[in-house]
Amino acid sequence: MPIPLGMRRLALVSCTVFLFVCTAGTAGAQRSASTSWAAPEIATVVSDGLMAPSLADFRPDDPLTEGEFSDLLASF
């Protein structure tokens, strides 16, 4: 039986919120996207226009504002 679209979206949003809540404590760390273990994923979200206009403007360690999170969810 296939999972309804609404349930899949709810699961995606829940996982995304969980990820941001769990990583909020790392806001003080300073690491560039090019040296991060997540560099390929960062490049993907930047190239798709989801998280920042360029790699130089990507701020992985800054807190995610409510407005930025809303924009991210709206892009899906």
N, C-alpha and C positions, 0 to 999 in steps of 0.2 A: 504494500500500500504506500503510495507516494506521500511525502510530507507536504502539507499545504504551504503555499507561498507565504502566508502570514506568519506561520510558525517558523519558517526559515529566516524571515526577516527579523523576527523577535530574537531568535538565537544569535544572529549576526550582531544585532545591536547590543544584546546582553554581553556577548563576548568582547565586543569593542569597549563597552563601558568598563567591564572588569579589567581589561588590559590597561586602560588609562588610569583607573583607580590604583592598580597595583604598581604602576611605574611612576606615580606622582611623587614619590619620595626621592627620586633620582634627579630632581630638578637642579640641584646644585652642582652636579658633575658636569665637567666641560670636556666634550669629546667631539671631534669633527665627524661628519658623515663619512668622509673618505677612509677613516681609520676604524670605524665602527664595525662590529661583527654583522650588523644589519645593513651594511652599505648597499647590497643589491636590492633589498626591499625598500630602502629609502629612495634609491634612484627610481624605482618603479612608481612609488606614490607621487614623487615629484614630477616625473615625466608624464604621468596621467593627470597632473594638475589637481591632485586631491589634497595635498598637505602644504605645499609651498610653491612659489613661482620658479624657484631655482634651487640647486643644491646649496649655494651660498646663503640663501635666505631660510633654509630649513633649520629649525630650532628644536631638535629632539629632546633637549633637556629643559626647555621652558615649560611651565604649566600650560595646559590646554584650556583656553577660555571657553565659556559656554557658547559664545558666538562662533568661535572656530569649530567647535564640536557640531553645532547646528549646521554650519556650512558643509562640513564633511558628510554628515548624514544626508543632507539634502542632495549631495552629489551622487548618491547611490540611486 
